Amino acid sequence: MLLSIFWGVAIMIIGLGMQVKVLASAPDATDVAMSLFSGIFNIGIGAGALVGSQVSLHLSMASVGYVGAIPALVALVWSLMIFRRWPVSLEDHQPHHS
């Protein structure tokens, strides 16, 4: 139960953080940016459900976590490569006071 609560809070924090980043990236077209974000997010949910059902059908339910770890590791490596290639300093995001 406690793990489920932690998982839900973590997913909400990550989702909200990504929304803030999307809105900051396109301040003049927030409606378009959020609709694209929502669509891509839902494609990911659907793809995960599709892959999970196929893994449970053709392999086993015990294999779902292992197969799900593959795209998670790919995303982690990809994120690390992006963060190293284009680092962002905290000074770039601080509000400037006059």
Phi and psi restraints in degrees (range 20) as a CNS / XPLOR table:
assign (resid 1 and name C) (resid 2 and name N)
       (resid 2 and name CA) (resid 2 and name C) 1.0 -64.5 20.0 2
assign (resid 2 and name N) (resid 2 and name CA)
       (resid 2 and name C) (resid 3 and name N) 1.0 -38.2 20.0 2
assign (resid 2 and name C) (resid 3 and name N)
       (resid 3 and name CA) (resid 3 and name C) 1.0 -64.2 20.0 2
assign (resid 3 and name N) (resid 3 and name CA)
       (resid 3 and name C) (resid 4 and name N) 1.0 -37.9 20.0 2
assign (resid 3 and name C) (resid 4 and name N)
       (resid 4 and name CA) (resid 4 and name C) 1.0 -64.8 20.0 2
assign (resid 4 and name N) (resid 4 and name CA)
       (resid 4 and name C) (resid 5 and name N) 1.0 -39.9 20.0 2
assign (resid 4 and name C) (resid 5 and name N)
       (resid 5 and name CA) (resid 5 and name C) 1.0 -65.1 20.0 2
assign (resid 5 and name N) (resid 5 and name CA)
       (resid 5 and name C) (resid 6 and name N) 1.0 -45.7 20.0 2
assign (resid 5 and name C) (resid 6 and name N)
       (resid 6 and name CA) (resid 6 and name C) 1.0 -59.9 20.0 2
assign (resid 6 and name N) (resid 6 and name CA)
       (resid 6 and name C) (resid 7 and name N) 1.0 -43.7 20.0 2
assign (resid 6 and name C) (resid 7 and name N)
       (resid 7 and name CA) (resid 7 and name C) 1.0 -61.6 20.0 2
assign (resid 7 and name N) (resid 7 and name CA)
       (resid 7 and name C) (resid 8 and name N) 1.0 -45.3 20.0 2
assign (resid 7 and name C) (resid 8 and name N)
       (resid 8 and name CA) (resid 8 and name C) 1.0 -62.1 20.0 2
assign (resid 8 and name N) (resid 8 and name CA)
       (resid 8 and name C) (resid 9 and name N) 1.0 -42.9 20.0 2
assign (resid 8 and name C) (resid 9 and name N)
       (resid 9 and name CA) (resid 9 and name C) 1.0 -64.8 20.0 2
assign (resid 9 and name N) (resid 9 and name CA)
       (resid 9 and name C) (resid 10 and name N) 1.0 -42.6 20.0 2
assign (resid 9 and name C) (resid 10 and name N)
       (resid 10 and name CA) (resid 10 and name C) 1.0 -63.3 20.0 2
assign (resid 10 and name N) (resid 10 and name CA)
       (resid 10 and name C) (resid 11 and name N) 1.0 -43.1 20.0 2
assign (resid 10 and name C) (resid 11 and name N)
       (resid 11 and name CA) (resid 11 and name C) 1.0 -64.4 20.0 2
assign (resid 11 and name N) (resid 11 and name CA)
       (resid 11 and name C) (resid 12 and name N) 1.0 -40.1 20.0 2
assign (resid 11 and name C) (resid 12 and name N)
       (resid 12 and name CA) (resid 12 and name C) 1.0 -64.9 20.0 2
assign (resid 12 and name N) (resid 12 and name CA)
       (resid 12 and name C) (resid 13 and name N) 1.0 -42.1 20.0 2
assign (resid 12 and name C) (resid 13 and name N)
       (resid 13 and name CA) (resid 13 and name C) 1.0 -64.0 20.0 2
assign (resid 13 and name N) (resid 13 and name CA)
       (resid 13 and name C) (resid 14 and name N) 1.0 -44.0 20.0 2
assign (resid 13 and name C) (resid 14 and name N)
       (resid 14 and name CA) (resid 14 and name C) 1.0 -64.2 20.0 2
assign (resid 14 and name N) (resid 14 and name CA)
       (resid 14 and name C) (resid 15 and name N) 1.0 -45.5 20.0 2
assign (resid 14 and name C) (resid 15 and name N)
       (resid 15 and name CA) (resid 15 and name C) 1.0 -61.8 20.0 2
assign (resid 15 and name N) (resid 15 and name CA)
       (resid 15 and name C) (resid 16 and name N) 1.0 -43.7 20.0 2
assign (resid 15 and name C) (resid 16 and name N)
       (resid 16 and name CA) (resid 16 and name C) 1.0 -66.7 20.0 2
assign (resid 16 and name N) (resid 16 and name CA)
       (resid 16 and name C) (resid 17 and name N) 1.0 -38.9 20.0 2
assign (resid 16 and name C) (resid 17 and name N)
       (resid 17 and name CA) (resid 17 and name C) 1.0 -62.1 20.0 2
assign (resid 17 and name N) (resid 17 and name CA)
       (resid 17 and name C) (resid 18 and name N) 1.0 -40.6 20.0 2
assign (resid 17 and name C) (resid 18 and name N)
       (resid 18 and name CA) (resid 18 and name C) 1.0 -67.4 20.0 2
assign (resid 18 and name N) (resid 18 and name CA)
       (resid 18 and name C) (resid 19 and name N) 1.0 -37.8 20.0 2
assign (resid 18 and name C) (resid 19 and name N)
       (resid 19 and name CA) (resid 19 and name C) 1.0 -63.9 20.0 2
assign (resid 19 and name N) (resid 19 and name CA)
       (resid 19 and name C) (resid 20 and name N) 1.0 -42.0 20.0 2
assign (resid 19 and name C) (resid 20 and name N)
       (resid 20 and name CA) (resid 20 and name C) 1.0 -60.9 20.0 2
assign (resid 20 and name N) (resid 20 and name CA)
       (resid 20 and name C) (resid 21 and name N) 1.0 -42.6 20.0 2
assign (resid 20 and name C) (resid 21 and name N)
       (resid 21 and name CA) (resid 21 and name C) 1.0 -64.2 20.0 2
assign (resid 21 and name N) (resid 21 and name CA)
       (resid 21 and name C) (resid 22 and name N) 1.0 -41.5 20.0 2
assign (resid 21 and name C) (resid 22 and name N)
       (resid 22 and name CA) (resid 22 and name C) 1.0 -64.4 20.0 2
assign (resid 22 and name N) (resid 22 and name CA)
       (resid 22 and name C) (resid 23 and name N) 1.0 -45.1 20.0 2
assign (resid 22 and name C) (resid 23 and name N)
       (resid 23 and name CA) (resid 23 and name C) 1.0 -64.3 20.0 2
assign (resid 23 and name N) (resid 23 and name CA)
       (resid 23 and name C) (resid 24 and name N) 1.0 -36.5 20.0 2
assign (resid 23 and name C) (resid 24 and name N)
       (resid 24 and name CA) (resid 24 and name C) 1.0 -70.7 20.0 2
assign (resid 24 and name N) (resid 24 and name CA)
       (resid 24 and name C) (resid 25 and name N) 1.0 -28.0 20.0 2
assign (resid 24 and name C) (resid 25 and name N)
       (resid 25 and name CA) (resid 25 and name C) 1.0 -74.9 20.0 2
assign (resid 25 and name N) (resid 25 and name CA)
       (resid 25 and name C) (resid 26 and name N) 1.0 -27.2 20.0 2
assign (resid 25 and name C) (resid 26 and name N)
       (resid 26 and name CA) (resid 26 and name C) 1.0 -135.9 20.0 2
assign (resid 26 and name N) (resid 26 and name CA)
       (resid 26 and name C) (resid 27 and name N) 1.0 69.0 20.0 2
assign (resid 26 and name C) (resid 27 and name N)
       (resid 27 and name CA) (resid 27 and name C) 1.0 -67.1 20.0 2
assign (resid 27 and name N) (resid 27 and name CA)
       (resid 27 and name C) (resid 28 and name N) 1.0 -22.1 20.0 2
assign (resid 27 and name C) (resid 28 and name N)
       (resid 28 and name CA) (resid 28 and name C) 1.0 -88.3 20.0 2
assign (resid 28 and name N) (resid 28 and name CA)
       (resid 28 and name C) (resid 29 and name N) 1.0 -12.8 20.0 2
assign (resid 28 and name C) (resid 29 and name N)
       (resid 29 and name CA) (resid 29 and name C) 1.0 -136.9 20.0 2
assign (resid 29 and name N) (resid 29 and name CA)
       (resid 29 and name C) (resid 30 and name N) 1.0 55.3 20.0 2
assign (resid 29 and name C) (resid 30 and name N)
       (resid 30 and name CA) (resid 30 and name C) 1.0 -64.4 20.0 2
assign (resid 30 and name N) (resid 30 and name CA)
       (resid 30 and name C) (resid 31 and name N) 1.0 -35.5 20.0 2
assign (resid 30 and name C) (resid 31 and name N)
       (resid 31 and name CA) (resid 31 and name C) 1.0 -65.3 20.0 2
assign (resid 31 and name N) (resid 31 and name CA)
       (resid 31 and name C) (resid 32 and name N) 1.0 -42.9 20.0 2
assign (resid 31 and name C) (resid 32 and name N)
       (resid 32 and name CA) (resid 32 and name C) 1.0 -67.6 20.0 2
assign (resid 32 and name N) (resid 32 and name CA)
       (resid 32 and name C) (resid 33 and name N) 1.0 -43.9 20.0 2
assign (resid 32 and name C) (resid 33 and name N)
       (resid 33 and name CA) (resid 33 and name C) 1.0 -61.4 20.0 2
assign (resid 33 and name N) (resid 33 and name CA)
       (resid 33 and name C) (resid 34 and name N) 1.0 -43.8 20.0 2
assign (resid 33 and name C) (resid 34 and name N)
       (resid 34 and name CA) (resid 34 and name C) 1.0 -71.5 20.0 2
assign (resid 34 and name N) (resid 34 and name CA)
       (resid 34 and name C) (resid 35 and name N) 1.0 -32.6 20.0 2
assign (resid 34 and name C) (resid 35 and name N)
       (resid 35 and name CA) (resid 35 and name C) 1.0 -68.8 20.0 2
assign (resid 35 and name N) (resid 35 and name CA)
       (resid 35 and name C) (resid 36 and name N) 1.0 -39.3 20.0 2
assign (resid 35 and name C) (resid 36 and name N)
       (resid 36 and name CA) (resid 36 and name C) 1.0 -65.3 20.0 2
assign (resid 36 and name N) (resid 36 and name CA)
       (resid 36 and name C) (resid 37 and name N) 1.0 -42.8 20.0 2
assign (resid 36 and name C) (resid 37 and name N)
       (resid 37 and name CA) (resid 37 and name C) 1.0 -59.5 20.0 2
assign (resid 37 and name N) (resid 37 and name CA)
       (resid 37 and name C) (resid 38 and name N) 1.0 -46.7 20.0 2
assign (resid 37 and name C) (resid 38 and name N)
       (resid 38 and name CA) (resid 38 and name C) 1.0 -62.4 20.0 2
assign (resid 38 and name N) (resid 38 and name CA)
       (resid 38 and name C) (resid 39 and name N) 1.0 -43.4 20.0 2
assign (resid 38 and name C) (resid 39 and name N)
       (resid 39 and name CA) (resid 39 and name C) 1.0 -63.1 20.0 2
assign (resid 39 and name N) (resid 39 and name CA)
       (resid 39 and name C) (resid 40 and name N) 1.0 -44.9 20.0 2
assign (resid 39 and name C) (resid 40 and name N)
       (resid 40 and name CA) (resid 40 and name C) 1.0 -65.7 20.0 2
assign (resid 40 and name N) (resid 40 and name CA)
       (resid 40 and name C) (resid 41 and name N) 1.0 -39.9 20.0 2
assign (resid 40 and name C) (resid 41 and name N)
       (resid 41 and name CA) (resid 41 and name C) 1.0 -61.2 20.0 2
assign (resid 41 and name N) (resid 41 and name CA)
       (resid 41 and name C) (resid 42 and name N) 1.0 -44.1 20.0 2
assign (resid 41 and name C) (resid 42 and name N)
       (resid 42 and name CA) (resid 42 and name C) 1.0 -70.1 20.0 2
assign (resid 42 and name N) (resid 42 and name CA)
       (resid 42 and name C) (resid 43 and name N) 1.0 -32.6 20.0 2
assign (resid 42 and name C) (resid 43 and name N)
       (resid 43 and name CA) (resid 43 and name C) 1.0 -62.2 20.0 2
assign (resid 43 and name N) (resid 43 and name CA)
       (resid 43 and name C) (resid 44 and name N) 1.0 -41.1 20.0 2
assign (resid 43 and name C) (resid 44 and name N)
       (resid 44 and name CA) (resid 44 and name C) 1.0 -62.6 20.0 2
assign (resid 44 and name N) (resid 44 and name CA)
       (resid 44 and name C) (resid 45 and name N) 1.0 -41.4 20.0 2
assign (resid 44 and name C) (resid 45 and name N)
       (resid 45 and name CA) (resid 45 and name C) 1.0 -63.9 20.0 2
assign (resid 45 and name N) (resid 45 and name CA)
       (resid 45 and name C) (resid 46 and name N) 1.0 -45.4 20.0 2
assign (resid 45 and name C) (resid 46 and name N)
       (resid 46 and name CA) (resid 46 and name C) 1.0 -64.3 20.0 2
assign (resid 46 and name N) (resid 46 and name CA)
       (resid 46 and name C) (resid 47 and name N) 1.0 -40.9 20.0 2
assign (resid 46 and name C) (resid 47 and name N)
       (resid 47 and name CA) (resid 47 and name C) 1.0 -64.7 20.0 2
assign (resid 47 and name N) (resid 47 and name CA)
       (resid 47 and name C) (resid 48 and name N) 1.0 -39.8 20.0 2
assign (resid 47 and name C) (resid 48 and name N)
       (resid 48 and name CA) (resid 48 and name C) 1.0 -63.8 20.0 2
assign (resid 48 and name N) (resid 48 and name CA)
       (resid 48 and name C) (resid 49 and name N) 1.0 -40.7 20.0 2
assign (resid 48 and name C) (resid 49 and name N)
       (resid 49 and name CA) (resid 49 and name C) 1.0 -65.7 20.0 2
assign (resid 49 and name N) (resid 49 and name CA)
       (resid 49 and name C) (resid 50 and name N) 1.0 -41.0 20.0 2
assign (resid 49 and name C) (resid 50 and name N)
       (resid 50 and name CA) (resid 50 and name C) 1.0 -64.0 20.0 2
assign (resid 50 and name N) (resid 50 and name CA)
       (resid 50 and name C) (resid 51 and name N) 1.0 -48.7 20.0 2
assign (resid 50 and name C) (resid 51 and name N)
       (resid 51 and name CA) (resid 51 and name C) 1.0 -64.4 20.0 2
assign (resid 51 and name N) (resid 51 and name CA)
       (resid 51 and name C) (resid 52 and name N) 1.0 -42.3 20.0 2
assign (resid 51 and name C) (resid 52 and name N)
       (resid 52 and name CA) (resid 52 and name C) 1.0 -61.4 20.0 2
assign (resid 52 and name N) (resid 52 and name CA)
       (resid 52 and name C) (resid 53 and name N) 1.0 -40.7 20.0 2
assign (resid 52 and name C) (resid 53 and name N)
       (resid 53 and name CA) (resid 53 and name C) 1.0 -67.8 20.0 2
assign (resid 53 and name N) (resid 53 and name CA)
       (resid 53 and name C) (resid 54 and name N) 1.0 -38.9 20.0 2
assign (resid 53 and name C) (resid 54 and name N)
       (resid 54 and name CA) (resid 54 and name C) 1.0 -68.3 20.0 2
assign (resid 54 and name N) (resid 54 and name CA)
       (resid 54 and name C) (resid 55 and name N) 1.0 -38.8 20.0 2
assign (resid 54 and name C) (resid 55 and name N)
       (resid 55 and name CA) (resid 55 and name C) 1.0 -65.2 20.0 2
assign (resid 55 and name N) (resid 55 and name CA)
       (resid 55 and name C) (resid 56 and name N) 1.0 -44.9 20.0 2
assign (resid 55 and name C) (resid 56 and name N)
       (resid 56 and name CA) (resid 56 and name C) 1.0 -66.9 20.0 2
assign (resid 56 and name N) (resid 56 and name CA)
       (resid 56 and name C) (resid 57 and name N) 1.0 -30.5 20.0 2
assign (resid 56 and name C) (resid 57 and name N)
       (resid 57 and name CA) (resid 57 and name C) 1.0 -74.9 20.0 2
assign (resid 57 and name N) (resid 57 and name CA)
       (resid 57 and name C) (resid 58 and name N) 1.0 -44.3 20.0 2
assign (resid 57 and name C) (resid 58 and name N)
       (resid 58 and name CA) (resid 58 and name C) 1.0 -95.6 20.0 2
assign (resid 58 and name N) (resid 58 and name CA)
       (resid 58 and name C) (resid 59 and name N) 1.0 -25.7 20.0 2
assign (resid 58 and name C) (resid 59 and name N)
       (resid 59 and name CA) (resid 59 and name C) 1.0 -111.8 20.0 2
assign (resid 59 and name N) (resid 59 and name CA)
       (resid 59 and name C) (resid 60 and name N) 1.0 -93.2 20.0 2
assign (resid 59 and name C) (resid 60 and name N)
       (resid 60 and name CA) (resid 60 and name C) 1.0 -167.8 20.0 2
assign (resid 60 and name N) (resid 60 and name CA)
       (resid 60 and name C) (resid 61 and name N) 1.0 164.8 20.0 2
assign (resid 60 and name C) (resid 61 and name N)
       (resid 61 and name CA) (resid 61 and name C) 1.0 -64.1 20.0 2
assign (resid 61 and name N) (resid 61 and name CA)
       (resid 61 and name C) (resid 62 and name N) 1.0 -31.0 20.0 2
assign (resid 61 and name C) (resid 62 and name N)
       (resid 62 and name CA) (resid 62 and name C) 1.0 -66.3 20.0 2
assign (resid 62 and name N) (resid 62 and name CA)
       (resid 62 and name C) (resid 63 and name N) 1.0 -21.4 20.0 2
assign (resid 62 and name C) (resid 63 and name N)
       (resid 63 and name CA) (resid 63 and name C) 1.0 -86.3 20.0 2
assign (resid 63 and name N) (resid 63 and name CA)
       (resid 63 and name C) (resid 64 and name N) 1.0 -12.5 20.0 2
assign (resid 63 and name C) (resid 64 and name N)
       (resid 64 and name CA) (resid 64 and name C) 1.0 -59.3 20.0 2
assign (resid 64 and name N) (resid 64 and name CA)
       (resid 64 and name C) (resid 65 and name N) 1.0 -44.8 20.0 2
assign (resid 64 and name C) (resid 65 and name N)
       (resid 65 and name CA) (resid 65 and name C) 1.0 -63.9 20.0 2
assign (resid 65 and name N) (resid 65 and name CA)
       (resid 65 and name C) (resid 66 and name N) 1.0 -39.6 20.0 2
assign (resid 65 and name C) (resid 66 and name N)
       (resid 66 and name CA) (resid 66 and name C) 1.0 -67.5 20.0 2
assign (resid 66 and name N) (resid 66 and name CA)
       (resid 66 and name C) (resid 67 and name N) 1.0 -42.8 20.0 2
assign (resid 66 and name C) (resid 67 and name N)
       (resid 67 and name CA) (resid 67 and name C) 1.0 -68.9 20.0 2
assign (resid 67 and name N) (resid 67 and name CA)
       (resid 67 and name C) (resid 68 and name N) 1.0 -37.4 20.0 2
assign (resid 67 and name C) (resid 68 and name N)
       (resid 68 and name CA) (resid 68 and name C) 1.0 -66.2 20.0 2
assign (resid 68 and name N) (resid 68 and name CA)
       (resid 68 and name C) (resid 69 and name N) 1.0 -25.3 20.0 2
assign (resid 68 and name C) (resid 69 and name N)
       (resid 69 and name CA) (resid 69 and name C) 1.0 -70.2 20.0 2
assign (resid 69 and name N) (resid 69 and name CA)
       (resid 69 and name C) (resid 70 and name N) 1.0 -24.6 20.0 2
assign (resid 69 and name C) (resid 70 and name N)
       (resid 70 and name CA) (resid 70 and name C) 1.0 -62.8 20.0 2
assign (resid 70 and name N) (resid 70 and name CA)
       (resid 70 and name C) (resid 71 and name N) 1.0 -55.1 20.0 2
assign (resid 70 and name C) (resid 71 and name N)
       (resid 71 and name CA) (resid 71 and name C) 1.0 -66.7 20.0 2
assign (resid 71 and name N) (resid 71 and name CA)
       (resid 71 and name C) (resid 72 and name N) 1.0 -27.4 20.0 2
assign (resid 71 and name C) (resid 72 and name N)
       (resid 72 and name CA) (resid 72 and name C) 1.0 -65.1 20.0 2
assign (resid 72 and name N) (resid 72 and name CA)
       (resid 72 and name C) (resid 73 and name N) 1.0 -42.6 20.0 2
assign (resid 72 and name C) (resid 73 and name N)
       (resid 73 and name CA) (resid 73 and name C) 1.0 -68.0 20.0 2
assign (resid 73 and name N) (resid 73 and name CA)
       (resid 73 and name C) (resid 74 and name N) 1.0 -38.5 20.0 2
assign (resid 73 and name C) (resid 74 and name N)
       (resid 74 and name CA) (resid 74 and name C) 1.0 -61.4 20.0 2
assign (resid 74 and name N) (resid 74 and name CA)
       (resid 74 and name C) (resid 75 and name N) 1.0 -44.3 20.0 2
assign (resid 74 and name C) (resid 75 and name N)
       (resid 75 and name CA) (resid 75 and name C) 1.0 -64.3 20.0 2
assign (resid 75 and name N) (resid 75 and name CA)
       (resid 75 and name C) (resid 76 and name N) 1.0 -38.6 20.0 2
assign (resid 75 and name C) (resid 76 and name N)
       (resid 76 and name CA) (resid 76 and name C) 1.0 -63.9 20.0 2
assign (resid 76 and name N) (resid 76 and name CA)
       (resid 76 and name C) (resid 77 and name N) 1.0 -47.4 20.0 2
assign (resid 76 and name C) (resid 77 and name N)
       (resid 77 and name CA) (resid 77 and name C) 1.0 -63.1 20.0 2
assign (resid 77 and name N) (resid 77 and name CA)
       (resid 77 and name C) (resid 78 and name N) 1.0 -43.2 20.0 2
assign (resid 77 and name C) (resid 78 and name N)
       (resid 78 and name CA) (resid 78 and name C) 1.0 -61.8 20.0 2
assign (resid 78 and name N) (resid 78 and name CA)
       (resid 78 and name C) (resid 79 and name N) 1.0 -44.3 20.0 2
assign (resid 78 and name C) (resid 79 and name N)
       (resid 79 and name CA) (resid 79 and name C) 1.0 -61.7 20.0 2
assign (resid 79 and name N) (resid 79 and name CA)
       (resid 79 and name C) (resid 80 and name N) 1.0 -43.9 20.0 2
assign (resid 79 and name C) (resid 80 and name N)
       (resid 80 and name CA) (resid 80 and name C) 1.0 -62.4 20.0 2
assign (resid 80 and name N) (resid 80 and name CA)
       (resid 80 and name C) (resid 81 and name N) 1.0 -39.6 20.0 2
assign (resid 80 and name C) (resid 81 and name N)
       (resid 81 and name CA) (resid 81 and name C) 1.0 -64.2 20.0 2
assign (resid 81 and name N) (resid 81 and name CA)
       (resid 81 and name C) (resid 82 and name N) 1.0 -41.8 20.0 2
assign (resid 81 and name C) (resid 82 and name N)
       (resid 82 and name CA) (resid 82 and name C) 1.0 -65.7 20.0 2
assign (resid 82 and name N) (resid 82 and name CA)
       (resid 82 and name C) (resid 83 and name N) 1.0 -44.9 20.0 2
assign (resid 82 and name C) (resid 83 and name N)
       (resid 83 and name CA) (resid 83 and name C) 1.0 -65.0 20.0 2
assign (resid 83 and name N) (resid 83 and name CA)
       (resid 83 and name C) (resid 84 and name N) 1.0 -32.6 20.0 2
assign (resid 83 and name C) (resid 84 and name N)
       (resid 84 and name CA) (resid 84 and name C) 1.0 -76.6 20.0 2
assign (resid 84 and name N) (resid 84 and name CA)
       (resid 84 and name C) (resid 85 and name N) 1.0 -34.7 20.0 2
assign (resid 84 and name C) (resid 85 and name N)
       (resid 85 and name CA) (resid 85 and name C) 1.0 -74.8 20.0 2
assign (resid 85 and name N) (resid 85 and name CA)
       (resid 85 and name C) (resid 86 and name N) 1.0 -40.4 20.0 2
assign (resid 85 and name C) (resid 86 and name N)
       (resid 86 and name CA) (resid 86 and name C) 1.0 -123.8 20.0 2
assign (resid 86 and name N) (resid 86 and name CA)
       (resid 86 and name C) (resid 87 and name N) 1.0 74.9 20.0 2
assign (resid 86 and name C) (resid 87 and name N)
       (resid 87 and name CA) (resid 87 and name C) 1.0 -69.6 20.0 2
assign (resid 87 and name N) (resid 87 and name CA)
       (resid 87 and name C) (resid 88 and name N) 1.0 148.4 20.0 2
assign (resid 87 and name C) (resid 88 and name N)
       (resid 88 and name CA) (resid 88 and name C) 1.0 -121.9 20.0 2
assign (resid 88 and name N) (resid 88 and name CA)
       (resid 88 and name C) (resid 89 and name N) 1.0 125.2 20.0 2
assign (resid 88 and name C) (resid 89 and name N)
       (resid 89 and name CA) (resid 89 and name C) 1.0 -87.6 20.0 2
assign (resid 89 and name N) (resid 89 and name CA)
       (resid 89 and name C) (resid 90 and name N) 1.0 156.4 20.0 2
assign (resid 89 and name C) (resid 90 and name N)
       (resid 90 and name CA) (resid 90 and name C) 1.0 -66.7 20.0 2
assign (resid 90 and name N) (resid 90 and name CA)
       (resid 90 and name C) (resid 91 and name N) 1.0 -27.8 20.0 2
assign (resid 90 and name C) (resid 91 and name N)
       (resid 91 and name CA) (resid 91 and name C) 1.0 -64.5 20.0 2
assign (resid 91 and name N) (resid 91 and name CA)
       (resid 91 and name C) (resid 92 and name N) 1.0 -27.6 20.0 2
assign (resid 91 and name C) (resid 92 and name N)
       (resid 92 and name CA) (resid 92 and name C) 1.0 -67.8 20.0 2
assign (resid 92 and name N) (resid 92 and name CA)
       (resid 92 and name C) (resid 93 and name N) 1.0 -22.5 20.0 2
assign (resid 92 and name C) (resid 93 and name N)
       (resid 93 and name CA) (resid 93 and name C) 1.0 -110.9 20.0 2
assign (resid 93 and name N) (resid 93 and name CA)
       (resid 93 and name C) (resid 94 and name N) 1.0 5.6 20.0 2
assign (resid 93 and name C) (resid 94 and name N)
       (resid 94 and name CA) (resid 94 and name C) 1.0 -81.2 20.0 2
assign (resid 94 and name N) (resid 94 and name CA)
       (resid 94 and name C) (resid 95 and name N) 1.0 137.1 20.0 2
assign (resid 94 and name C) (resid 95 and name N)
       (resid 95 and name CA) (resid 95 and name C) 1.0 -67.4 20.0 2
assign (resid 95 and name N) (resid 95 and name CA)
       (resid 95 and name C) (resid 96 and name N) 1.0 140.5 20.0 2
assign (resid 95 and name C) (resid 96 and name N)
       (resid 96 and name CA) (resid 96 and name C) 1.0 -94.1 20.0 2
assign (resid 96 and name N) (resid 96 and name CA)
       (resid 96 and name C) (resid 97 and name N) 1.0 122.7 20.0 2
assign (resid 96 and name C) (resid 97 and name N)
       (resid 97 and name CA) (resid 97 and name C) 1.0 -103.7 20.0 2
assign (resid 97 and name N) (resid 97 and name CA)
       (resid 97 and name C) (resid 98 and name N) 1.0 137.0 20.0 2
